[in-house]
Amino acid sequence: MEYNPITVTDLNKYIKNKIDGDEMLNNVLVKGEISNFKNHYTGHMYFTLKDENSLIKCVMFKSYTTHLSFMPKDGMKVMVLGSVAVFERDGI
């Protein structure tokens, strides 16, 4: 089998397009535990959502954080409604 190399940028673009095109990932409710919580000075909140087997990095943008009725903390069990996306530059 012959392989044709692609750039990191092209791979990240491909992954982003696949995820963006999946309707199930555009509005998904996920339950898990917050860890590595950071309340950034820009107003965005960064955290990891985890369960006993896996984890995923998350961001809540300022336009949503201002509507929260509580302050998230490490160890909190939550249900999060959002969209799965890839930040193309960093591949996350």
Secondary structure, 3 states (H helix, E strand, C coil): CCCCCCCHHHHHHHHHHHHHCCHHHHCEEEEEEEEEEEECCCCCEEEEEECCCCEEEEEECHHHHCCCCCCCCCCCEEEEEECCCCCCCCCC
